[in-house]
């Protein structure tokens, strides 16, 4: 009797482990592809194998903000430093198409960092009439991660480009 219970317990444990692996058996039918446009990055892919467990795709983006100095006469002083900018988004994934496949398009946009002071970026005569303005905000890298169940990573983190 003990041997039978031990065997049943071992088989049950093996099935539990196998079921966990089966849930994470995702298949990409296209992508993931990440494209960059200005301050945003967009990840697109077609995926199956999500089953009925909740899944989430997270896309984080990082890049730079370039600042300039302008005086009241609208004269610009070039050549000022960049600062780091970050942003991110996430989306719950569902089996929204035939055969459990889902098309996913996820866009993350950089948040504008706090505006530095004229002294921080070296404006001429920073105590004078200079103001700081945002010249550009550019996404440079993006990181995609997929979790299922939420909190358990099954893809990534994968960084692009």
LINFENRA-V410131 format. One record per residue. N is the residue number from 0. RES is the residue in three letters. SS is DSSP state (alpha for helix, beta for strand, coil for the rest). OMEGA is omega in radians with two decimals (none if undefined). Layout:
((N RES SS OMEGA) (N RES SS OMEGA))
This chain:
((0 UNK coil 3.12) (1 UNK alpha 3.14) (2 UNK alpha 3.13) (3 UNK alpha 3.11) (4 UNK alpha 3.10) (5 UNK alpha 3.14) (6 UNK alpha 3.12) (7 UNK alpha 3.10) (8 UNK alpha 3.14) (9 UNK alpha 3.11) (10 UNK alpha 3.11) (11 UNK alpha 3.12) (12 UNK alpha 3.12) (13 UNK alpha 3.11) (14 UNK alpha 3.12) (15 UNK alpha 3.12) (16 UNK alpha 3.14) (17 UNK alpha 3.13) (18 UNK alpha 3.11) (19 UNK alpha 3.11) (20 UNK alpha -3.12) (21 UNK alpha 3.12) (22 UNK alpha -3.09) (23 UNK coil -3.09) (24 UNK coil -3.14) (25 UNK coil 3.09) (26 UNK beta 3.04) (27 UNK beta 3.10) (28 UNK beta 2.96) (29 UNK beta -3.14) (30 UNK beta 0.07) (31 UNK beta 3.08) (32 UNK beta 3.10) (33 UNK beta 3.10) (34 UNK beta -3.10) (35 UNK beta 3.08) (36 UNK beta -3.14) (37 UNK coil -3.08) (38 UNK coil -3.05) (39 UNK beta 2.99) (40 UNK beta -3.14) (41 UNK beta 3.05) (42 UNK beta 3.09) (43 UNK beta 3.08) (44 UNK beta 3.02) (45 UNK beta -2.98) (46 UNK beta 2.99) (47 UNK beta 3.13) (48 UNK coil -3.13) (49 UNK coil -3.13) (50 UNK coil -3.11) (51 UNK coil 3.14) (52 UNK coil 3.10) (53 UNK coil 3.09) (54 UNK beta -3.13) (55 UNK beta 3.01) (56 UNK beta 3.11) (57 UNK beta 3.07) (58 UNK beta 3.07) (59 UNK beta -3.07) (60 UNK beta 3.05) (61 UNK beta -3.11) (62 UNK beta -3.07) (63 UNK beta 3.03) (64 UNK beta 3.11) (65 UNK beta -3.05) (66 UNK beta 3.06) (67 UNK beta 3.11) (68 UNK beta 3.13) (69 UNK beta 3.09) (70 UNK coil -3.08) (71 UNK coil 3.09) (72 UNK coil 3.13) (73 UNK coil 3.04) (74 UNK coil -3.08) (75 UNK beta 3.05) (76 UNK beta -3.05) (77 UNK coil 2.96) (78 UNK coil -3.13) (79 UNK coil -2.96) (80 UNK coil 3.06) (81 UNK beta 3.02) (82 UNK beta -3.12) (83 UNK beta 3.07) (84 UNK beta 3.13) (85 UNK beta 3.08) (86 UNK beta 3.13) (87 UNK beta 3.10) (88 UNK beta 3.03) (89 UNK beta -3.10) (90 UNK beta 3.02) (91 UNK beta -3.12) (92 UNK beta 3.11) (93 UNK coil 3.04) (94 UNK coil -2.99) (95 UNK coil -3.10) (96 UNK coil 3.12) (97 UNK alpha 3.11) (98 UNK alpha 3.04) (99 UNK alpha 3.14) (100 UNK coil 3.13) (101 UNK beta 2.95) (102 UNK beta -3.11) (103 UNK beta 3.01) (104 UNK beta -3.00) (105 UNK beta -3.11) (106 UNK beta 3.07) (107 UNK beta -3.11) (108 UNK beta 3.10) (109 UNK coil 2.99) (110 UNK coil 3.11) (111 UNK coil 3.13) (112 UNK coil 3.11) (113 UNK coil 3.14) (114 UNK coil 3.10) (115 UNK coil 3.09) (116 UNK coil 3.06) (117 UNK alpha 3.11) (118 UNK alpha -3.11) (119 UNK alpha -3.07) (120 UNK alpha 3.02) (121 UNK coil 3.06) (122 UNK coil 3.06) (123 UNK coil 3.13) (124 UNK coil -3.03) (125 UNK coil 3.12) (126 UNK coil -3.08) (127 UNK coil -2.98) (128 UNK coil -3.09) (129 UNK coil 3.02) (130 UNK beta -3.14) (131 UNK beta 3.09) (132 UNK beta 3.13) (133 UNK beta 3.12) (134 UNK beta -3.13) (135 UNK beta 3.08) (136 UNK beta -3.02) (137 UNK beta 3.03) (138 UNK beta -3.08) (139 UNK beta 3.13) (140 UNK beta 3.08) (141 UNK beta 3.14) (142 UNK beta -3.13) (143 UNK beta 3.08) (144 UNK beta 3.06) (145 UNK beta -3.12) (146 UNK beta 3.01) (147 UNK beta -0.19) (148 UNK coil -3.09) (149 UNK coil -3.07) (150 UNK coil 3.12) (151 UNK coil -3.07) (152 UNK beta 3.07) (153 UNK beta 3.03) (154 UNK beta 3.06) (155 UNK beta 0.00) (156 UNK beta 3.13) (157 UNK beta -3.10) (158 UNK beta 3.13) (159 UNK beta 0.12) (160 UNK coil none))
